[in-house]
Structure formats: C-alpha cells, structure tokens
C-alpha cells in the first residue's frame, strides 16, 4: 500500500475498522464453529455501512443549504471535508468576482462616455447607461443587435468600412439627438472582442465654434482699419521726408504683414465653417502653370523652378481651395530656399492615386518640429519667418484643404539638404 495512504488519518481509521471487523468475525466464527457464515455476514454488514456513509456524503452534496459535512472520521469524511474546503474557496472566489464585477459596472455606469462591448461582428454584448443616453442602446431590447443599425450617417459607414481601430471618428451626430456631437473610438481586446467608446463632444464643438466666430469677427473688424492705415502709408512720399523713409517703409511692411495674417485667418475660418466643398473638375495643367508663374514672380530669378507632370489625371474639388493650398507650399519653398537653389513642382502617380509634390533644396526642417509644423502660428525659426514675410498659417490652411478633399499631407525633410511636401490624393478624387 502506498506510504501516503498510511499517513492519511481517514485511511488509517477506515483500514483499522475493516481490520477490526475481520478479526472480530474470524474470532466469533471460530468460537461458534461457523467461520465462513460469520465472515460473510460481517463483510456484508461492513459493505452496507460503507454504502450508507457514501449515501450521507451524496445527500450532503445535493443539499441546497450550506450544511456541515458528515463526520465519521473515515475516508469518506476526509473526502467530504476536502470537498467542503474546495467549495468554500470557490464561494469566496465567486464573491470576490461578483464584487469586482459590481464595482466595474458601477464605475462604467458612472462614466460620462458611452462604453459598448461588441463581438468581432459588432453585435452588442453590453453597454453602460451613457450608451443608452447617447446612442439609444437598451440591453434588454438590443442585446445581440448589430451596432451599425444605430447609425445612419454616411460618415460612420465610411469610417467603419475603413480601419476604425487605427483612426477615431470625430464630430458625428448622435443617433438620438442630432444636436449632440460624438467622437467614436473602436478598441480591439481579447481574441474576438471590441469596445466602442463614444464621447459627447458637444460642449467642445460649441467652444470651437465660439473660437472660430471670434477669430472670424475680429479678423473681419481688423481688416478695414488695417487697409486704411496701409493705404495712408502708401501715400507717403520718401522724397518729401527723407528722414522718415526707413520708418515708413518698415510700417508699410508690417501693415502688409498684418493684413496677410488677417486674410489667412479669414481663410481658415471659411474652411472650418463650410461643411460642403466644391466638386468641380480642376484642370491640373492650368493650375501647375499658374503655380510656376507665381513661383517665378516671387523668386525674381533667384531660384531655378522646375515642373514635372507625369500624371495625366485632373482633380475633383474646389479650384480656389486647391490653388490656395498648393500656392502656400510653393511660396514657402521659395521663401525658405536660399538664392541659387532649385524648387521642383510635381504632379505624379502615387499608388492608386496621384501626388502633388513641392521639392526644394532649402534649409530643411529639424525632425523634432515635423509633428507640429501644421499647427497655427507654429514656426521653426521665428526670425527667419518674419524676415521672409511668413504668417505661420500657411501649412494650417494646407492641412484643412487636404482634409476637406480626402487627401493627406506628408513631409520629409533633412536639415541642410531640403524638404519634400507631398499631398496624396486617392483615386476617387481624380478624374
């Protein structure tokens, strides 16, 4: 018999009982002269008693109430005690899990953002109170329903058909209240589960609209007095007051720069406030010729301007907006390229679409500035920007125009070598 059994108290008691029954039966059988009969009766009785012990353990296991396990000091008592300890541990673990789940649900319910657990096929598994308030999901009614059925906006369909995990969706109208703005983020977790987080951005959108209105109103109000001041400065004749000539010239330059800032701010405000853009056919050949003429006029012979058009396609969009964006890139290249440098304007195939590129041999942009280069008024070099007449708004305008046309801006630059600004358009924007 294994040593571990001999060291087990329950087995020792059970084996001792069995040995005692056998010895007692043998002694009684020899005394009565009925050895075999007494032995059979003793073994039968021990078997019945063992079955009764098993029956008690079974009844204890089947009982719904938490009763103490049966005690007989034998092996079945040990089994019952072991099961009792395991059940107690499982009940404790279950209580902890229930407490954690309750705390999680209470925390999720308190979140102002809608949180919705989904399957890989975007069927609703669970949602918090904000999901009901913002999206209209009722778990009793909508569990198992596909999330896409709640959104009718075409922007949502385009977003979900693309790569929603990598790119959040902002400024989406809520299904239950069209005056509520949402931003959506889809997060993958586990093997086949997803989590949709919808945030109410209505207040942020209102603040952003107030900011746009303020900028537009202030810019509009500033344009008239600045125009008047600049006009009067133009009337000054340097010959009449030679001592004032340098001062008047500087005032003209600064007033002109202020007017340009105002115009750029108004352009940004118009781009941000207009929901729809033009869908006209933009003749790339004519636009490129215009850009080359503008670059030569701004350069005044100080640079070499090259043109490379290897893509025959034209663009669909707003001619005015696209000219503004492309012109900003070209004028930046002229301003920030030293005399004798080369500026190349390209319209070339790119993947399934086409790319407008401006390549210069200018000063270049340090890598740490590239992530913020399209922010408003962000400048790599403030002094150099002022010297060249930059407003710090050109690339912000470019970014807004490209976003409105479903395009993206890529910037590659090496300090001392030059920069390449690329506007990538998808096939659907070509014609």
Beta strands, then each sheet from edge to edge (+ up, - down):
strand 1: 114-119
strand 2: 124-127
strand 3: 169-173
strand 4: 181-189
strand 5: 193-200
strand 6: 280-282
strand 7: 304-309
strand 8: 315-317
strand 9: 342-350
strand 10: 353-360
strand 11: 408-414
strand 12: 418-425
sheet 1: 2+ 1- 5+ 4- 3+
sheet 2: 6+ 8-
sheet 3: 7+ 9+ 10- 12+ 11-
end
